[in-house]
Amino acid sequence: MREITTCSRRNFVRGAALGAAGLAAVGLTACAQPAAKDSMADAGEGAAPELAPADETWETDVLVIGLGASGLQAALGAAAQGVGVLAVDQAPDMVGTTNITTSGYLCVGDKLQMAQPYHYEVREVFDKLNEYSNYCFNTQVLKAILDASSRSSNNLIDAGLPVKVVELPERKELTGPTLGQICGHAYDCKGQERADIFQAALDKAGVDSRYGVTAEQLVFDGDEIVGVRCTQDGKAVDVNAKAICLCTGGFLGNEDMVAQYFAGSRVVPMGNPACKGAGITMALSAKGQMGKAFSLSSNEYGGANFDASPMFAFRPGSGSNEALRLVLLGSIIVDSQGNRFVSEEIANKEAMHCAEPFIRAKTYYTVVDQDFIDYVKSKPLGETMGDGRMKKMFADVMIETLDDDLEAALAEGWVAKGDTIAELAAAYDLPDLESTIETYNGYCETGVDEQFYNAPEFLHKVATPPFYIVQSFPAGWLTLGGVKCDASCQVVDADNKPVEKLFIAGADADLFCAPYIAGGSANGFAQASGLIAGESAAALAKVS
Ligand SMILES: Cc1cc2nc3c(=O)[nH]c(=O)nc-3n(C[C@H](O)[C@H](O)[C@H](O)COP(=O)(O)OP(=O)(O)OC[C@H]3O[C@@H](n4cnc5c(N)ncnc54)[C@H](O)[C@@H]3O)c2cc1C
């Protein structure tokens, strides 16, 4: 591993020296602890509070915070420019980082795709994404990401990561939802095997990666960012850096931030609970500007509830409570007044891309009768699930535990059962439920959904008791939407002026449109933006 030797003269002359033993313990040459600095992170209107002196100080050229999809690429990208790179993650080791369990990523024009008989140009994908998002992307960032996505994918392939390319025997039309499948790669290993490959790539590149290190806040000297206050094993560690890449994976693990940016909603976190918005909070403390588009890559496997155990529906054999699956199988869905608010057919078919109506509803309910229960139990789930990937994954899976799971859900309080719709309405205080069901049952009889135009096969009359109502909340893999940046992934302020030394990538950055439109783009954009951020940070560090 490369030794970190860069010392800031200013810090050295102003700092109180760490003992030689302390320096040796962290493998550093003689750098001094900086003087106590101002933290603007908690600054109110008065003077910024002073940070207590750190127990240790580390020095580096580029500091990468977070070693998930974006941080890995940031570290590799910076190291390839020949600067010293220190990358930290709060996880105890690489296996604990988020990107060890992900399924796949979107990229354009990497070496695997170029070897196919058909491949797509950046321009085609750029045009489609813009068209499908109604031009909601930050165009300069989107273009930079798509350009970089072949290099970020090649980084993983060159590191020996097994990935499956989508084989294209014929050219297919690109659409928003299919783009991820057409330009996507599936990771072909996970867990320890994937972690070992990522770690070997970092080691080979000379990145000093340290785990169990949690970044807490930026450290300032006056208005200048000089580093980041971290904690490790209860010690306060200041990491001084010439440039910093914020790659902490968004804010799905932070209920307050979710409520703030998702219009008061609650979202069941399916991702890494450690992603609490640390990178975003740090960027905002340096006057970075939050973007305006927020969404989710939402649960394509079914519903979710904070009181359910486990909290969300997931893969076959994962111990999911199958009652959560009912939410996306095509029966009536209502909001907290008991009114329909979404086409159940669209929710069924576009589960991963259909987060917006559910975020707006905050809490929602599926109502089924005994006939519907018998119907979904009578056939493989693949026949009732709508998402193409789910249809394949659940092609032979029968929903065998549903009766027991409903009982468990009743005990946990997120399902109610009754012989009348009035009983269900009373259970969750849904004043309009009875009239909604009456109207909906009328649509089922005529086969014409006058409200949301569901096809007849998505109209399931609610008439045969006992009736069940399943309460659910939006659930997501990651938050989409973060701090604004320019095409070099440098954080910008409210006037779009770059914030000195700060780069941002992945779910911390404002890269995405809302809603989420292309499967695999979360991971692909995180990787490519990370690579750009790392390279940009290294370029700055070289001239600092
Ligand atoms: C199980 C799962 C499967 C997924 N599958 C896919 C998929 O197939 N395709 C897809 O496009 N997306 C998928 N996603 C979404 C996924 O989150 C993104 O693709 C991608 O990981 C986002 O990259 P990122 O770098 O922004 O954040 P992450 O990969 O989440 O990395 C952030 C890292 O920062 C660390 N961290 C957070 N706070 C701190 C702190 N204060 N100090 C130090 N370290 C910190 C975390 O431990 C984490 O390792 C999946 C998510 C999950 C949870």
The ligand as an SDF file (V2000), in Angstrom:
LIG
                    3D

 53 58  0  0  0  0  0  0  0  0999 V2000
  -29.4420   -4.9710   -2.0900 C   0  0  0  0  0  0  0  0  0  0  0  0
  -29.3410   -3.8730   -3.1120 C   0  0  0  0  0  0  0  0  0  0  0  0
  -29.3660   -4.1870   -4.4470 C   0  0  0  0  0  0  0  0  0  0  0  0
  -29.2720   -3.1840   -5.3960 C   0  0  0  0  0  0  0  0  0  0  0  0
  -29.2350   -3.5480   -6.6980 N   0  0  0  0  0  0  0  0  0  0  0  0
  -29.0890   -2.6030   -7.6380 C   0  0  0  0  0  0  0  0  0  0  0  0
  -28.9710   -2.9740   -8.9920 C   0  0  0  0  0  0  0  0  0  0  0  0
  -28.9710   -4.1470   -9.3280 O   0  0  0  0  0  0  0  0  0  0  0  0
  -28.8520   -2.0020   -9.9140 N   0  0  0  0  0  0  0  0  0  0  0  0
  -28.8480   -0.6880   -9.5710 C   0  0  0  0  0  0  0  0  0  0  0  0
  -28.7620    0.1530  -10.4610 O   0  0  0  0  0  0  0  0  0  0  0  0
  -28.9310   -0.3070   -8.2850 N   0  0  0  0  0  0  0  0  0  0  0  0
  -29.0400   -1.2200   -7.3120 C   0  0  0  0  0  0  0  0  0  0  0  0
  -29.1080   -0.8570   -5.9960 N   0  0  0  0  0  0  0  0  0  0  0  0
  -29.0110    0.5380   -5.6470 C   0  0  0  0  0  0  0  0  0  0  0  0
  -27.5840    0.8330   -5.1710 C   0  0  0  0  0  0  0  0  0  0  0  0
  -27.6560    1.4550   -3.9260 O   0  0  0  0  0  0  0  0  0  0  0  0
  -26.8250    1.6890   -6.1440 C   0  0  0  0  0  0  0  0  0  0  0  0
  -26.7630    1.0300   -7.3610 O   0  0  0  0  0  0  0  0  0  0  0  0
  -25.3870    1.9930   -5.7440 C   0  0  0  0  0  0  0  0  0  0  0  0
  -24.8940    1.1460   -4.7520 O   0  0  0  0  0  0  0  0  0  0  0  0
  -25.2940    3.4180   -5.2870 C   0  0  0  0  0  0  0  0  0  0  0  0
  -23.9360    3.7230   -5.2120 O   0  0  0  0  0  0  0  0  0  0  0  0
  -23.3800    4.8310   -4.2080 P   0  0  0  0  0  0  0  0  0  0  0  0
  -21.9230    4.8080   -4.3400 O   0  0  0  0  0  0  0  0  0  0  0  0
  -24.0970    6.0870   -4.4030 O   0  0  0  0  0  0  0  0  0  0  0  0
  -23.7840    4.3220   -2.7640 O   0  0  0  0  0  0  0  0  0  0  0  0
  -23.4320    2.9620   -2.0380 P   0  0  0  0  0  0  0  0  0  0  0  0
  -23.0490    1.9170   -3.0050 O   0  0  0  0  0  0  0  0  0  0  0  0
  -24.5540    2.7120   -1.1240 O   0  0  0  0  0  0  0  0  0  0  0  0
  -22.1220    3.3130   -1.2080 O   0  0  0  0  0  0  0  0  0  0  0  0
  -22.1310    4.1920   -0.1260 C   0  0  0  0  0  0  0  0  0  0  0  0
  -21.1010    3.7030    0.8810 C   0  0  0  0  0  0  0  0  0  0  0  0
  -20.8550    4.7600    1.8040 O   0  0  0  0  0  0  0  0  0  0  0  0
  -20.6960    4.2180    3.0870 C   0  0  0  0  0  0  0  0  0  0  0  0
  -21.0020    5.2900    4.0400 N   0  0  0  0  0  0  0  0  0  0  0  0
  -22.1930    5.8800    4.2590 C   0  0  0  0  0  0  0  0  0  0  0  0
  -22.0630    6.8660    5.1640 N   0  0  0  0  0  0  0  0  0  0  0  0
  -20.7620    6.8990    5.5090 C   0  0  0  0  0  0  0  0  0  0  0  0
  -20.0030    7.7120    6.3980 C   0  0  0  0  0  0  0  0  0  0  0  0
  -20.5670    8.7080    7.1010 N   0  0  0  0  0  0  0  0  0  0  0  0
  -18.6770    7.4690    6.5260 N   0  0  0  0  0  0  0  0  0  0  0  0
  -18.0840    6.4610    5.8240 C   0  0  0  0  0  0  0  0  0  0  0  0
  -18.7600    5.6600    4.9740 N   0  0  0  0  0  0  0  0  0  0  0  0
  -20.0770    5.8870    4.8040 C   0  0  0  0  0  0  0  0  0  0  0  0
  -21.6490    3.0380    3.1300 C   0  0  0  0  0  0  0  0  0  0  0  0
  -21.2390    2.0810    4.0710 O   0  0  0  0  0  0  0  0  0  0  0  0
  -21.5780    2.5180    1.6840 C   0  0  0  0  0  0  0  0  0  0  0  0
  -20.6600    1.4450    1.5640 O   0  0  0  0  0  0  0  0  0  0  0  0
  -29.1880   -1.8250   -5.0070 C   0  0  0  0  0  0  0  0  0  0  0  0
  -29.1700   -1.5150   -3.6490 C   0  0  0  0  0  0  0  0  0  0  0  0
  -29.2350   -2.5230   -2.7150 C   0  0  0  0  0  0  0  0  0  0  0  0
  -29.2020   -2.1530   -1.2730 C   0  0  0  0  0  0  0  0  0  0  0  0
  1  2  1  0
  2  3  1  0
  2 52  2  0
  3  4  2  0
  4  5  1  0
  4 50  1  0
  5  6  2  0
  6  7  1  0
  6 13  1  0
  7  8  2  0
  7  9  1  0
  9 10  1  0
 10 11  2  0
 10 12  1  0
 12 13  2  0
 13 14  1  0
 14 15  1  0
 14 50  1  0
 15 16  1  0
 16 17  1  0
 16 18  1  0
 18 19  1  0
 18 20  1  0
 20 21  1  0
 20 22  1  0
 22 23  1  0
 23 24  1  0
 24 25  2  0
 24 26  1  0
 24 27  1  0
 27 28  1  0
 28 29  2  0
 28 30  1  0
 28 31  1  0
 31 32  1  0
 32 33  1  0
 33 34  1  0
 33 48  1  0
 34 35  1  0
 35 36  1  0
 35 46  1  0
 36 37  1  0
 36 45  1  0
 37 38  2  0
 38 39  1  0
 39 40  1  0
 39 45  2  0
 40 41  1  0
 40 42  2  0
 42 43  1  0
 43 44  2  0
 44 45  1  0
 46 47  1  0
 46 48  1  0
 48 49  1  0
 50 51  2  0
 51 52  1  0
 52 53  1  0
M  END
$$$$
